[in-house]
Amino acid sequence: MGKASKQKGQRRQGVGQSRADFERRRALQAVATAMRPALAEWAAGEESEDQARRYWRGGAAQRPAVVPRWAGDSVGDRFFSAKWLADAAGAPVLADAQLPGPAVLAGSPGHWEAAMSALFRGVVLDAAPVDNPVVSEILRMLGPVVCEELARADGDEPEEDWAFFQELNAPLFMLGGYALIEGAWAILGLDPVEQVLAVLESQMHDALAGAGYTGGPEAKIIAESLVRALTGGYRFEEPGDVETLERLGRRTSGNVLLDLIRASQVEPGDALRIGLMILAALAGLARTDAKSVLSTNRRATS
């Protein structure tokens, strides 16, 4: 009996590989084959990020930042245990960072990620002011990248020729669609939205005034944009919350900075700087062991 005939006989007797098993295996092989280019691209992106991080350290020994620890399930715990901040802790100190040339940075998603991590560490963990000269230089070099990211976001086919790891490392997304969203979620918790809005507005007002910033969005608009951007992945079920969101409007890209740009509240060239100011203000609110920002039991520092 030939091999093919023997296999058919085994399947009729309930032994050997069934037709369904064969089809399942063939389907899995097809999926694996289709995924190879994407996996290869992902691996190349990871290697690019590792190389960029080493470059930014300039051969110096790594000096991770200390990430503050707060009581479990507190505002501080929710904010400072985020992955984006844990990754940023390994970035170099701003004063020690070796910056690539503008052309190198503009053309490398790995360097975008390294740049944003350095900014997150500097502004949130090391309390560097947003007008720090190194911060300003990094933001200047990221300007062309932001323009390209906006062109992709507002184009007819924004994902065309835009690799997955490039999109994730793009600066507006890393700050406005990731760090600020996670930070806003940590601040909001399970509190009534309307009450947290008032706290956010007050904090943003103080942050803008302290930085001497004028000409940009009002604190109220920033606070509302932060909450509105959460509506895509956050369940608001309390009647009062639903009413607040209906008042604010639910139309959002899920990216705070992109929403502010599209609403003509922020100039594209100023978006990252304002985003860092907002992030620093959220971090200030989050430095507490309290479970809610509405609580008066707050510690000033870690």
Secondary structure by P-SEA (a helix, b strand, c coil): ccaaaaaaaaaaacccccaaaaaaaaaaaaaaaaaaaaaaaaaaaaaaaaaaaaaaaccccccccbbbbcccccaaaaaaacaaaaaacccccccccccccaaaaaacaaaaaaaaaaaaaaacccccccccaaaaaaaaaaaaaaaaaaaaaacccccccccaaaaaacccccccccaaaaaaaaaaccccaaaaaaaaaaaaaaaaaaacccccccaaaaaaaaaaaaccccccccaaaaaaaaaacccccccaaaaaaaaccccccaaaaaaaaaaaaaaaaacccccccccccccccc
